[in-house]
C-alpha cells in the first residue's frame, strides 16, 4: 500500500485552463484565416507560406489547423480528467 502523505508534482493541467487555451487558439486561427483571406481581395503581398494557394486551399489549411487544435484539446482534457481520478484515488486510498 502507498504511504499516507503523497507529494504530487502539481504539473497536471486544470480543465478550465485547457478550455480557455482551446478558445484562445480557435479565435486566433479564425482571425489569422480572415487576415490571410483579405490578401485575396487586395494588391498586398500574401505571406510566403500561402503563395500559389487558392481560396479553397487556404480554407482547407485552416480547417485542418482547427481540427488539430480540437484533437489536441480533447487529448489534454482526457489526460487532465484521468489525472484528477488518479490523484483522488491515491488520496482516498492512503487516508489513515
C-alpha positions as CSV (number, residue, x, y, z in Angstrom):
1,X,0.0,0.0,0.0
2,X,1.1,3.6,-0.7
3,X,2.3,5.7,2.3
4,X,0.0,8.3,3.8
5,X,1.5,11.6,2.6
6,X,1.8,12.0,-1.1
7,X,3.7,14.8,-2.8
8,X,2.2,15.4,-6.2
9,X,4.1,17.4,-8.8
10,X,1.3,19.9,-9.4
11,X,2.1,19.8,-13.1
12,X,-1.3,18.4,-14.0
13,X,-3.4,20.7,-16.2
14,X,-6.6,22.2,-15.0
15,X,-9.6,21.5,-17.2
16,X,-10.7,25.2,-17.1
17,X,-7.2,26.3,-18.3
18,X,-7.4,23.7,-21.1
19,X,-10.8,25.1,-22.2
20,X,-9.5,28.6,-22.1
21,X,-6.4,27.6,-24.2
22,X,-8.7,26.0,-26.7
23,X,-10.9,29.1,-27.1
24,X,-7.9,31.4,-27.5
25,X,-6.3,29.2,-30.1
26,X,-9.6,28.8,-32.1
27,X,-10.1,32.5,-32.1
28,X,-6.5,33.2,-33.1
29,X,-6.7,30.7,-36.0
30,X,-10.0,32.2,-37.2
31,X,-8.6,35.8,-37.1
32,X,-5.5,34.7,-38.9
33,X,-7.6,33.0,-41.6
34,X,-9.6,36.1,-42.1
35,X,-6.4,38.1,-42.3
36,X,-4.9,35.8,-44.9
37,X,-8.1,35.7,-46.9
38,X,-8.1,39.5,-47.0
39,X,-5.0,39.4,-49.2
40,X,-7.0,37.7,-51.9
41,X,-9.1,40.9,-52.2
42,X,-6.2,43.4,-52.2
43,X,-3.0,44.0,-54.0
44,X,-0.9,43.5,-50.9
45,X,1.8,40.7,-50.8
46,X,0.4,37.5,-49.4
47,X,2.7,35.8,-46.8
48,X,5.1,33.3,-48.4
49,X,3.5,30.3,-46.8
50,X,0.3,30.9,-48.8
51,X,1.8,31.9,-52.2
52,X,0.2,30.0,-55.0
53,X,-2.7,28.7,-52.9
54,X,-6.3,29.2,-53.9
55,X,-9.0,30.4,-51.5
56,X,-10.2,26.8,-51.2
57,X,-6.8,25.6,-50.3
58,X,-6.4,28.3,-47.7
59,X,-9.8,27.3,-46.2
60,X,-8.7,23.6,-46.2
61,X,-5.5,24.5,-44.5
62,X,-7.2,26.4,-41.7
63,X,-9.9,23.7,-41.3
64,X,-7.0,21.2,-40.7
65,X,-5.5,23.5,-38.2
66,X,-8.8,23.8,-36.3
67,X,-9.2,20.1,-36.4
68,X,-5.7,19.6,-34.9
69,X,-6.4,22.1,-32.1
70,X,-9.6,20.3,-31.3
71,X,-7.9,16.9,-31.2
72,X,-5.1,18.3,-29.0
73,X,-7.7,19.8,-26.7
74,X,-9.6,16.6,-26.5
75,X,-6.5,14.6,-25.6
76,X,-5.4,17.2,-23.0
77,X,-8.9,17.2,-21.5
78,X,-9.0,13.4,-21.1
79,X,-5.5,13.4,-19.6
80,X,-6.5,16.1,-17.1
81,X,-9.6,14.2,-16.1
82,X,-7.6,10.9,-15.7
83,X,-5.1,12.7,-13.5
84,X,-7.8,14.0,-11.3
85,X,-9.2,10.5,-10.9
86,X,-5.8,9.0,-10.2
87,X,-5.0,11.7,-7.6
88,X,-8.3,11.3,-6.0
89,X,-7.9,7.6,-5.8
90,X,-4.4,7.9,-4.3
91,X,-5.6,10.4,-1.7
92,X,-8.6,8.4,-0.7
93,X,-6.8,5.0,-0.6
94,X,-3.9,6.4,1.6
95,X,-6.0,8.2,4.2
96,X,-5.4,6.8,7.7
